[in-house]
């Protein structure tokens, strides 16, 4: 797990004194961020006006599918 993710999560959650954050919580949130990164990148690409043509849709969905399959296997 990258240390920068852990540092960011600890900073935002502990600075507000909301609830104590355990290492399990941090691991779950880091994994959640790792899963959502390809999805958010794909959505950004599909919503941009710069690449607004049909050829982007299938290639973006294929890349997203490949990234999700790679993550599920590992």
Secondary structure, DSSP 8 states (H G I E B T S, - for coil): --HHHHHHHHHHHHHTT-S---HHHHHHHHHHHHHHHHHHHHHHHHH-STT-SHHHHHHHHHHHHHHHHHHHH-
